[in-house]
């Protein structure tokens, strides 16, 4: 982790997840073997904080770029870090097909239910009833469709070996997230295939809540649409 | 060794021999022979072949492979190349070497699968967003498909920039003899002190095109333009055929350049002093060279399989619009020798 002033808003979850990744890489002594792919979105500047090799990717093409890197350097640890706009909207094809090819990469998917960087527009993961910049009133299923559950969609793919959804609402959940990231990296090192950790993360700025209220919203509302836990690979202990 | 093969396969072999070890592509006619060839050849040389889920994905896989230091290539035909424009802009912005092959077909839209040259503007004027240039090479034979692709990898690494092979369905699919030395050595390795391969024993690096600090993006653009300007000075290539003493000059590239050569012979046999200018690099374009030829009184006929795209660059070069005429056919139509000869006579 580099020493750098954060550009994230107060109460944002990205900083926690950034740090967890760095902790895991340090503990596994992987920093010098890692190439990360940053998305387009709030976390595009991840390389300002991460002290390991990182490239940008075009919006949503993150897993395609990671595929190129990993196929050329199969013995490196390659992971994508993506938000829900990047992964679940514009990059749906790339994430699903990377999973279906069983690409031996890891994806850290930070789901905060909005497009943060561009001003809080509706994401595929925005909850029904949630207010966003582009859902006047709130998200309505009859007009805007439903929250997209990418993890559940990907669980049916044989190339996908491990999927876990976690959150960062308490020290206990943060630890679970860290363990899930670690497990995803271990699976990659064991060359077992594609794995992904989805982290339900707060966006106080565009939820119109304070940081503490945002954590409670995840616990009380978001987890109902996006249940926590291992979605695939539960019996899969590295 | 001499082989009888298609332009598309010659392109693939040229890439392999140059040291290309990563290829990603998506099916589209008339370039499918190239994708199939790479699926067979890449494993033979220890390289990577991926049939991607889309052209978007293919060009971004190439981005990733280039980030990791591999010589990488993707190919498609017109509609698919439109999809790749996003990735090409990012590759140019991030200064990565890569080769993109466009085996052009009739357009616009889904068009047809007959040969075309209507993607000239897209290839040489930008195509994707932002101020960047692609080096664009225009082969006219199976042999040149091999040689130009080989050279494309050298140029891509020399300048850390994407290079496009701009050809058409006829050159791609026709069979001709291909000859090259089996002991040909790959493009010499160049140092790549920017590659991301894990920060072992060195500071970590990042590859990016998002430059938000005050003045940072402008400075990057100035840097890119200096590079493009250096390419314009050093890398122009063209073929001149019987241009000396000619007063009627055909300007054409690729397949039309090939037919143009036959037209010159026919016209010369009838006592008409015709010549051919065939740009081999469409960007950088041979403005200076054509301007020099235009310093006499020669008249020019630009022939393309398009509504008239390269003709705009020829007009810029000649700087006398009255002496530049155009003949083209669109939507898969191929101008024939007799049609071209008749128009040269009318000049």
Interface residues (C-beta under 8 A of the other chain):
Chain A: X31 X32 X33 X34 X35 X37 X44 X45 X47 X50 X51 X52 X53 X54 X55 X56 X57 X58 X61 X64 X65 X66 X67 X68 X69 X70 X71 X72 X73 X76 X77 X93 X94 X96 X97 X101
Chain B: X21 X22 X24 X48 X50 X52 X53 X54 X56 X57 X58 X60 X61 X62 X63 X64 X65 X66 X67 X68 X69 X70 X72 X86 X87 X90 X94 X196 X197 X198 X199 X200 X201 X204 X205 X206 X207 X208 X209 X210
